[in-house]
Amino acid sequence: MALVNCPDCSNQVSDSAPACPHCGRPIAALQIEQTAKKYKGWMAGSFIVSILFFIATAILFGMNKPIWPTFAIAVTALIAYLGAIAGAWWRNG
């Protein structure tokens, strides 16, 4: 633990202190947890695919065509989306 000068009040403060005891300015870097890009990509991709295939299912339903293939893909993409949300929550809290 070294002493550093506070950028605001110029008093010496431990570099491991969360804030300067004299003026309150944060000293230690804040650690921000972020959702991994892998999960964000899965969330975006699977959400878009599920929306597109639900729309395709509705169109096919209106045309009296078989809907089970598009509906199955839409539900699978929706499950992948929920899995990505769960994975991001599990990894990052």
Secondary structure, 3 states (H helix, E strand, C coil): CCEEECCCCCCEEECCCCECCCCCCECCCCCCCCCCHHHHHHHHHHHHHHHHHHHHHHHHHHCCCCCHHHHHHHHHHHHHHHHHHHHHHHHHC
